[in-house]
Structure formats: structure tokens, C-alpha cells
Amino acid sequence: MAVFLLGVGAACCLGLGFVLQQRAAQRAPLADFLSFRLLLDLIRMPQWLLGMALMIGGQVLGALALARGEVSLVEPLLATNLLFALALSRWLSGQPLGRSGWAGVALLALGVTAFIVAGQPAGGGPEAGALRHWLVLGVVVGLALLLVASAKRLPASSEATLLALAAGLLYGLQDALTRICGELAREDGVQILAVHWQPYVVAAIGLTGLVLVQSAFETAPLRMSLPALTAAQPLAGIACGIGFLGDRLRVTPGALAWEAAGLAAITVGVVLLGRHPAMPCAQSDGQPEKEPTASAS
């Protein structure tokens, strides 16, 4: 039960934080797109700082959940952050939920339930060797780099989607490495983390993902980025959990069918909620959407 409460609490903080960050990031200068200078502009905005505080709180709760449960269990719970993002956006916009909103809520909730019940995620399997470990890590990072490189040649809305996908992949990998850090600290004490590479990679991924997410928030409405981010993170996290952490899922034909259906329902639900009219779709100050040609770094 603690894992569920921590996972849902993390999702709540993340969802609320993403909305506040996007509302602030869309007012940042495009000259700092995909640059760490963007963060220096954003830290002067109180709304963004509040969003970051919520995001950090969500990451701490997520780390606690990962310390107690498998990545394959926690990641679907984190995907519900979009429910809380939609709730805040709906309150700010006054937009009713409507059929598409309720359908997205139902699909996301049922998808998470179906995947967890059918898959029964559990740890205890043998962890992969170093070769497989680095292979999975390299594939995830390589895909993220490819998405970022491709995004620069696309219009702003598509650019934001690809940047969010890249950030979601990196965050899924970060979650898997965070679990390793938690296991190391539990077995040998927190001080042991100083001599392992995982904490440093977690920090580097977190900072890189933050720049990607804020750049996506800056260039296009939230509905163009948050669904991609929310869908990519659990898929990458589950793949890493199974790929090199020893997470196990039921593999009977019936279980596999329900697991696939659950992941599909989560993805469709995320897209429906992310595209809901309540999600911010224009700059809060009434300015027109930024021109795609201005997004070059």
C-alpha cells in the first residue's frame, strides 16, 4: 500500500508542477531554447519556482516508491500525473471535462489497473550483466539524442512533442537508475553512493531532461508535450526494469494480452487527456503562438 500511496502522491506533485512550469516557460525568451541559460531565465519567475518545488517533491516521493517497489509497478502509477495536471488546468480554465476527458480518465485508470493486476510486477529476478546493462542504457540515450536532433528540423508543435518524448525516455532511465541508488544506499549506506557512477548519471539525466522539458514547454502548448512525456516515461522505465534490473512480469498468453491492452489503454488515455481543451493551448498573456522559425538555438 505504501508504494501505491507514494506513487500516486508523486504523480500529483508532478502533474501540478508541470502545469505551473509550462505557464511560466512560455514567457521565456526563445533565444535560450535548448540552452542551460533557459533555466537562469526561469528561476526569476515565482510560478516556475513553485512548479519546480512540486516537481522535486514528486521526484522525491517517486524515489521513495522506487525504493520500496519495482520500476514496472511504480511507472504506471507515475503516468497518472496527467490526471492531476488536467484537474489544475480545468480549474484554471473553467473548461468542463466532457466525453473525451472522462474517456481519457477511464482509459488511464483502467489501463494502469489492468497492467498491474495482469502483470503482477515483482522483483527478485537475476540482474543483467554489464554488457546488457550498458546496451539498454545506450539504446535509450541514443533514441533520446536522435529525437532531439530530429526535433530541430520540425515546426514548433512537432518539435515540442519530440523533445518531450526524449525527456520521457531519459526520465524512465533515470527512474531505473534511481532504484539502483536506493538499493546501494540501503545495503551499504548513503556514503557508498559517492564511489558509484549511477548517482552522477541520475543528476546529469535530471538536468538534461529538465532543459528538454522546459524547451518543449516554451515552444508549444502543454497539450503538445505533456502526453508524449507522460507516455514515454513509463514505457522506458518498464523496459529498463525488465531489461537490466531483474523485474519480472507474468508471461502467460492471457497475462501478456492484458498487459499489452493495459499499456495501450494508458497511452490512449494519456493522449486524450493531454489533448483535452482544458489543457493550456495559448500563451496566457494573449500573445500568438511562437513562430517555428524562431526556435533555432
VOGU-3710 file (C-alpha; in Angstrom, 3 decimals, decimal comma):
1> mavfllgvga> 0,000/0,000/0,000  2,871/2,402/0,758  4,163/2,051/-2,806  0,756/2,972/-4,224  0,370/5,998/-1,956  3,890/7,227/-2,694  3,453/6,655/-6,442  0,132/8,498/-6,619  1,479/11,279/-4,376  4,448/11,653/-6,720
11> acclglgfvl> 2,116/11,776/-9,722  0,040/14,501/-8,064  3,076/16,702/-7,401  4,489/16,120/-10,889  1,226/16,878/-12,674  0,614/20,123/-10,797  4,248/21,127/-11,202  4,239/20,552/-14,972  1,266/22,875/-15,462  2,835/25,694/-13,442
21> qqraaqrapl> 6,191/25,254/-15,194  4,632/25,422/-18,641  2,670/28,563/-17,824  5,934/30,226/-16,845  8,170/28,720/-19,545  6,006/30,018/-22,384  7,026/33,549/-21,333  10,768/32,818/-21,508  12,851/34,189/-24,417  13,262/31,774/-27,319
31> adflsfrlll> 16,890/32,832/-27,683  17,685/30,430/-24,843  15,913/27,451/-26,433  17,680/24,133/-25,640  20,232/26,021/-23,576  21,001/25,854/-19,868  20,593/29,656/-19,925  16,865/28,992/-20,128  16,929/27,796/-16,524  18,555/31,078/-15,455
41> dlirmpqwll> 15,639/32,968/-17,009  13,054/30,701/-15,414  14,382/30,850/-11,856  13,340/34,514/-11,765  9,686/33,514/-12,176  7,859/32,673/-8,898  5,317/30,479/-10,701  8,076/28,370/-12,206  9,820/28,050/-8,846  6,581/26,780/-7,295
51> gmalmiggqv> 6,227/24,302/-10,165  9,814/23,165/-9,653  9,245/22,721/-5,912  6,278/20,477/-6,693  8,278/18,584/-9,312  11,167/17,998/-6,895  8,692/16,841/-4,268  7,229/14,444/-6,810  10,657/13,105/-7,691  11,463/12,537/-4,010
61> lgalalarge> 8,196/10,662/-3,487  8,851/8,714/-6,688  12,315/7,770/-5,454  10,817/6,541/-2,175  8,284/4,497/-4,120  11,055/3,012/-6,286  12,997/2,109/-3,136  10,041/0,009/-1,997  8,678/-1,352/-5,261  9,682/-2,430/-8,736
71> vslvepllat> 10,049/0,035/-11,591  7,403/-1,913/-13,519  4,940/-1,223/-10,685  5,794/2,414/-9,956  5,964/3,696/-13,550  2,281/3,113/-14,399  1,350/4,934/-11,187  3,506/7,912/-12,171  1,670/8,064/-15,510  -1,432/9,234/-13,638
81> nllfalalsr> 0,256/12,641/-13,229  -1,777/13,736/-16,237  -4,985/13,362/-14,204  -3,739/15,949/-11,723  -2,392/18,198/-14,492  -5,807/18,137/-16,142  -7,551/18,861/-12,833  -5,455/22,005/-12,285  -5,784/23,099/-15,919  -9,541/22,551/-15,770
91> wlsgqplgrs> -9,752/24,673/-12,611  -7,671/27,447/-14,163  -9,568/27,414/-17,468  -13,085/26,595/-16,247  -13,367/24,088/-19,108  -15,773/21,157/-18,439  -14,326/17,662/-18,640  -16,693/16,389/-21,358  -16,801/12,981/-23,016  -13,193/12,958/-24,207
101> gwagvallal> -11,955/13,922/-20,763  -13,946/11,241/-18,963  -12,913/8,696/-21,591  -9,260/9,596/-21,025  -9,677/9,318/-17,245  -11,356/5,911/-17,563  -8,791/4,546/-20,039  -5,827/5,725/-17,973  -7,233/4,336/-14,722  -8,308/1,035/-16,265
111> gvtafivagq> -5,025/0,698/-18,161  -2,941/1,140/-15,019  -5,152/-1,335/-13,159  -5,096/-3,913/-15,956  -1,311/-3,778/-16,344  -0,606/-4,102/-12,617  -3,197/-6,825/-11,982  -2,310/-8,880/-15,046  1,455/-8,398/-14,914  1,869/-8,650/-11,133
121> pagggpeaga> 5,250/-6,856/-11,282  7,781/-8,400/-8,937  11,499/-8,203/-8,349  13,888/-10,921/-7,418  14,907/-11,929/-10,917  18,576/-12,090/-11,848  20,018/-8,709/-12,765  21,586/-8,463/-16,196  25,328/-8,414/-16,712  27,308/-5,302/-17,526
131> lrhwlvlgvv> 27,011/-5,762/-21,308  23,213/-5,888/-21,311  23,092/-3,106/-18,755  25,113/-0,736/-20,946  23,320/-1,882/-24,088  19,907/-0,907/-22,714  21,298/2,381/-21,386  22,914/3,133/-24,743  19,736/2,377/-26,698  17,620/4,685/-24,522
141> vglalllvas> 20,135/7,544/-24,611  20,699/7,048/-28,344  16,974/7,242/-29,071  16,712/10,407/-26,988  19,593/12,027/-28,883  18,034/11,043/-32,211  14,714/12,617/-31,191  16,410/15,863/-30,147  18,385/16,041/-33,396  15,241/15,407/-35,437
151> akrlpassea> 13,204/17,951/-33,472  15,365/20,877/-34,568  14,222/20,452/-38,175  10,476/20,437/-37,419  7,774/23,054/-36,731  7,359/24,197/-33,128  4,458/21,901/-32,235  6,150/18,762/-33,566  9,444/19,927/-32,115  7,906/20,131/-28,633
161> tllalaagll> 6,466/16,622/-28,960  9,814/15,082/-29,909  11,651/16,941/-27,144  9,099/15,689/-24,618  9,459/12,141/-25,934  13,232/12,399/-25,494  12,816/13,729/-21,958  10,363/10,937/-21,140  12,843/8,293/-22,281  15,569/9,842/-20,148
171> yglqdaltri> 13,282/10,126/-17,121  12,356/6,453/-17,452  16,059/5,577/-17,446  16,582/7,932/-14,510  13,895/6,088/-12,532  15,630/2,768/-13,125  18,997/4,164/-12,010  17,344/5,819/-9,007  16,168/2,411/-7,886  19,747/1,111/-8,125
181> cgelaredgv> 20,918/4,058/-5,998  18,263/3,250/-3,427  19,377/-0,373/-3,249  23,035/0,642/-2,852  22,211/3,094/-0,075  20,012/0,581/1,737  22,675/-2,120/1,650  25,857/-0,113/2,323  24,775/3,340/3,499  24,324/6,628/1,673
191> qilavhwqpy> 28,064/7,356/1,668  28,668/4,464/-0,734  26,928/6,434/-3,500  29,972/8,714/-3,808  32,032/5,917/-5,359  29,396/4,673/-7,827  28,604/6,197/-11,210  24,811/5,866/-11,030  24,122/8,934/-8,830  26,116/11,173/-11,154
201> vvaaigltgl> 24,271/9,874/-14,208  20,951/10,377/-12,397  21,892/14,019/-11,755  23,068/14,552/-15,352  19,900/12,988/-16,770  17,746/15,071/-14,442  19,365/18,335/-15,554  19,309/17,394/-19,250  15,697/16,252/-19,044  14,772/19,492/-17,312
211> vlvqsafeta> 16,220/21,574/-20,154  14,406/19,430/-22,740  11,083/19,666/-20,915  11,291/23,421/-20,353  12,257/23,952/-24,004  9,236/21,891/-25,059  7,011/23,895/-22,703  8,481/27,126/-24,073  7,831/26,465/-27,761  4,320/24,988/-27,838
221> plrmslpalt> 1,162/24,453/-25,775  1,185/21,900/-22,967  -1,047/19,552/-24,944  1,745/19,105/-27,497  4,344/17,974/-24,959  2,856/16,531/-21,763  1,135/13,494/-23,374  4,398/12,470/-25,057  6,365/12,942/-21,835  3,832/11,026/-19,762
231> aaqplagiac> 3,596/8,132/-22,222  7,334/7,726/-22,861  8,491/7,699/-19,245  6,662/4,559/-18,051  7,429/2,653/-21,245  11,148/3,417/-20,925  11,128/2,710/-17,202  9,401/-0,651/-17,605  11,795/-1,592/-20,419  14,784/-0,753/-18,200
241> gigflgdrlr> 13,294/-2,576/-15,239  12,853/-5,745/-17,246  15,965/-5,174/-19,339  18,586/-4,966/-16,607  17,036/-4,719/-13,117  15,540/-8,178/-12,920  11,896/-7,055/-12,795  9,527/-9,836/-13,720  6,051/-9,830/-15,239  3,695/-12,727/-15,805
251> vtpgalawea> 4,267/-14,121/-19,280  1,285/-16,397/-19,811  -0,605/-15,660/-23,055  -3,569/-14,240/-21,170  -1,400/-12,067/-18,930  0,612/-10,755/-21,865  -2,574/-9,841/-23,698  -3,908/-7,906/-20,705  -0,542/-6,224/-20,129  -0,424/-5,076/-23,761
261> aglaaitvgv> -4,027/-3,891/-23,540  -3,231/-2,030/-20,332  -0,247/-0,236/-21,841  -2,299/0,626/-24,937  -5,121/1,994/-22,755  -2,619/4,061/-20,752  -1,182/5,527/-23,958  -4,583/6,358/-25,480  -5,826/7,769/-22,170  -2,741/9,954/-21,881
271> vllgrhpamp> -3,252/11,305/-25,406  -6,958/12,018/-24,805  -6,274/13,836/-21,559  -3,298/15,708/-22,963  -5,334/16,925/-25,933  -8,283/17,974/-23,777  -9,422/21,600/-24,319  -8,738/22,355/-20,652  -5,019/21,971/-21,250  -3,313/25,333/-21,922
281> caqsdgqpek> -3,295/25,929/-25,676  -2,151/29,510/-25,985  0,043/31,948/-24,189  -1,513/33,205/-21,003  -0,855/36,808/-21,891  -2,813/36,547/-25,128  0,206/36,635/-27,399  0,133/34,471/-30,529  1,947/31,148/-30,550  5,673/31,425/-31,187
291> eptasas> 6,760/31,045/-34,741  8,535/27,726/-35,509  11,349/29,524/-37,285  12,343/31,257/-34,064  13,150/28,001/-32,290  16,669/27,579/-33,565  19,226/27,507/-30,805
//
